[in-house]
Amino acid sequence: CPWYPSLAYTNCMDPKLKPLRDCILYEEGDTMFGMFFAPAGTYYPAHRHQPWEIYHMIEGEGLFFLGDDGGEPAQALAEVDQMEAKPLSIFSNGPGCFWLHRPYQSHGMQLLDRPALILWGWIGDLSGDYDLRYLEKDIFLQCCKTHAKSRL
């Protein structure tokens, strides 16, 4: 499976996300599975997309954030960018953990002290750009900073 720059980087061209890599293992119809690599300490910003997504942490550890805004259609994204939402859930995870989010549910992650290798799967409308959007106001960044301070 060839590794290539992650959609996380190519969709927003944020230089901090350039080291992220994806590898698509399977794609057919409305289903796609692959691997995701990110260096230790990477912050993957809040974003949303149409397909359901599941993650399985193979290696590494981090915090995974899920927002309380899922299920909204794409035209409502402008309103979501302005909201003062708090994360619905914060998961601390390591090897063997799974988590799932529904279509258009904001999510992001903060990796901790080790690089991460994650198996991911998308199920849903895989045509076009998957309606992948980064939130202008990152609803998870403050939680991430607060947690980092508590680890010191």
SULLIN-V553386 format. One record per run of one state. SS is the DSSP state (2 for helix, 1 for strand, 0 for the rest). FROM is the first residue (numbers start at 1). TO is the last residue. If there is no record, write none. Layout:
BEGIN
SS_FROM_TO + SS_FROM_TO
END
This chain:
BEGIN
0_1_3 + 1_4_5 + 0_6_6 + 2_7_12 + 0_13_14 + 2_15_17 + 0_18_20 + 1_21_28 + 0_29_30 + 1_31_38 + 0_39_42 + 1_43_48 + 0_49_51 + 1_52_59 + 0_60_61 + 1_62_66 + 0_67_73 + 2_74_82 + 0_83_88 + 1_89_93 + 0_94_97 + 1_98_101 + 0_102_106 + 1_107_111 + 0_112_115 + 1_116_123 + 0_124_132 + 1_133_134 + 0_135_140 + 2_141_151 + 0_152_152
END
